[in-house]
Amino acid sequence: MARIRPRTAVVPALAAVMLLCSCSAGAGAGGGDQEKGKAAAKSGQRLTATLGTAKDSQGPAPAVEGARSGGTIRIANVNDYSHLDPQKIYAGESYSTSLLWGRQLTQYQVVDGKPKLVGDLATDTGQSSDGGRTWTYKLKDGIAWEDGEPITSEHVKYGIERTFAPGFELGPTYWPEWLTGSEDRTAAVQKYAGPEHGDLDAIETPDAKTIVFHFPQPQSDVPYMAAQSSSSPVRKDKDTGTGYDTRPFATGPYRIAAHKQNQSLTLERNPHWKPETDPIRHQYADRFEFTFGKKILNTAQEVLNGRGDGPATLSTKSEVPPELYAEARRDADKKDLLVAGSQGAYTSDLYIKNSRVTDPEVRKAIHYLFPREQARQVLGGPRLGDFATTLSSPAVVGWKKYDLYPVAPAGDVEKAKEHLAKAKTKVDTLTYAYESDAPEKDRLAQVLVDAFAKAGIKLVTKPLEKAAFTNEVFRGPAPYDLWLSTNSVDWPTPSTLLPDSYHSKLDALANSIRYSNPEVDKELERIAGIGEAQQKADALIALEQTVMKDVPVVPFLYTSVTQFRGKNVGGAAIHPIYGSIAAADLYLKRS
């Protein structure tokens, strides 16, 4: 599938928490006021999203301990949201925050940092038949739009049909591909071009409460995919086209009262949201007021020092600036305002373009040369995450710990030299590309230059403008051998990792390292026909070790995130799926 899988390196404290570049979801655990679940960021732990029952899918959501109602919570983010249209949202923090006003067929209920997938608009996570080719959902009673009109199966169908239409290319492409049995979205829209071209036969709505999906091939992960924002209902009479991207019609506990693009976003209570139908969200605050454009350093200083609106303010996108992190850790009062947790199902890796570095022995040498400990230190230290030994994150369903080529965090130059001596292709020069938007990235480049020189390899560094990085590095003939990038899945199973990034037929945006192994291709094609979720997950996790024997990338970190909250903001915890503070659990300790 032609999907953007690569991600440029996320350097916490400088990059917004982002699960996109084709991702939405990961799984792990978050920390909050009492730093609950912080241990879930540790490597080797499995904290995955289980499937809940119909009983679990009933509302109301489990109460947040100590929560109270009232007041206005202020969220200060540097940038406005690229998309509010649910079928266009494809970033983790946007997913998380949009839960304030939007609902999906399924969603993740989080209790004590542990995620469980439950029915949201639906009564459960779905019922499958025909070997996973048919999935049926029943909608709950009492679910309504912000004007009180009931949400129907036709509204869900219309929302999903929109994913085929022009203008939705950058959103998730699973519905178009899966419903038409197409290799990519381009092929899918040739079969069906969107709701303006009539109904999509693959979606059946026998009554207002029932929606049935018919897939040409078995699809075991529909319950997880149904939690993506693209599974949100849309009413045709409220579909304002491009205008829907700034002011979607609400189904959640809040509705959008005002939105001045790149300036502010104001949410107020939705009187037609019923907590007894919702096992996910709360309606503690009276209002949410978002502001955009202020430098994060200034916002963090106000919040951590309790100045102005700081006590009632937080950021859901940005992390604690490095200038303030060490000071906050030393001050007991400020330390309590830090919100730390696992960054979903992310790992950070040193990517190797296999089409250029073709000899596995050279790639093994790179694995041993990579100075993980020093690299992490110059980027921000241990708070960035724990050292990784696997391709997938411990948060993924079925994950198993392995370490095929054990190496000390400082690296092993002698071991690297042994593999270079075995290589059929002699290498004395490699190139390393990186985004030149932060001084620590320059420092990392120099650390790598020094490390590779110890084995007699000249590392030529190439700083690139952030906006041009993807095109420059991932296009076919790009002359770069190495780069640091993050890797994730679109939901907490392995079904969107190897299949979407490691099949040789994938284009350069999907299989950016140009990995090619005929045996892996064959096994991926076999696994694609498995309709049972756990069996499919187990097969993909087993295949992962086969892939990693080739050392296509060098595992670096299971990434973590540290954000901040004002002293009057309660319920702040990193969402274990979306990797940023969960807005739907927030409350004010004092109004």
Number of C-alpha atoms within 10 A of each C-alpha: 20 18 23 20 23 24 21 18 18 22 22 25 23 18 14 20 28 23 31 24 22 24 26 31 32 29 34 36 36 37 29 27 19 13 19 18 22 21 16 25 30 20 21 19 16 21 22 26 27 14 17 17 16 14 12 19 28 22 17 16 20 14 14 17 8 9 17 18 16 15 17 20 27 21 23 25 23 20 18 19 17 15 19 23 25 28 28 20 25 27 25 27 28 25 25 23 19 21 23 27 24 24 27 22 29 29 29 27 26 23 13 13 24 21 24 20 24 31 36 28 32 30 22 26 29 22 14 21 12 12 15 22 19 21 22 19 24 22 21 22 14 16 25 21 22 21 13 14 11 16 22 25 25 22 18 24 24 21 23 25 26 21 28 26 17 10 13 16 14 15 24 28 22 20 23 27 20 23 21 24 16 19 14 18 23 17 14 20 18 11 15 20 19 19 18 10 10 10 14 18 12 14 23 17 19 11 11 14 16 18 21 20 20 21 20 14 20 22 24 24 21 23 24 23 21 22 25 26 32 30 24 24 28 29 18 13 6 10 16 14 10 11 11 16 18 18 19 21 21 24 29 30 26 28 26 21 15 14 16 12 14 15 14 18 21 18 22 20 21 23 15 21 24 17 19 12 23 26 24 28 29 25 23 21 23 18 20 22 18 20 21 19 13 13 12 21 17 10 23 26 15 18 24 25 16 17 12 10 14 23 23 24 28 31 26 26 23 28 26 26 21 14 10 15 21 12 12 18 14 10 10 10 13 21 17 19 26 24 26 30 34 36 35 38 33 30 28 29 22 21 23 26 23 21 15 16 19 15 18 20 23 24 24 24 25 28 26 26 25 26 24 23 16 17 22 21 14 16 23 17 14 14 20 25 24 20 20 25 24 26 30 27 33 29 32 27 24 20 25 18 16 13 12 12 12 12 17 11 17 15 20 20 19 14 17 23 21 15 17 25 15 14 17 12 14 12 15 13 13 18 15 22 20 24 20 15 13 12 10 17 20 18 14 20 22 15 16 21 19 15 23 23 15 14 20 13 17 18 21 16 19 15 15 16 12 12 9 10 16 18 12 16 25 21 13 15 11 12 16 21 21 24 23 23 19 24 30 31 28 28 27 28 30 27 23 18 20 21 22 19 26 23 23 17 15 21 18 23 22 23 26 25 26 23 24 19 13 10 11 20 17 11 15 19 13 12 19 16 15 19 20 15 17 15 13 23 22 18 18 25 22 14 16 21 17 14 19 18 12 17 25 25 27 24 25 29 25 31 30 29 28 26 29 30 30 28 23 18 25 22 23 31 32 33 33 34 36 32 35 36 34 26 26 24 23 23 28 24 18 14 15
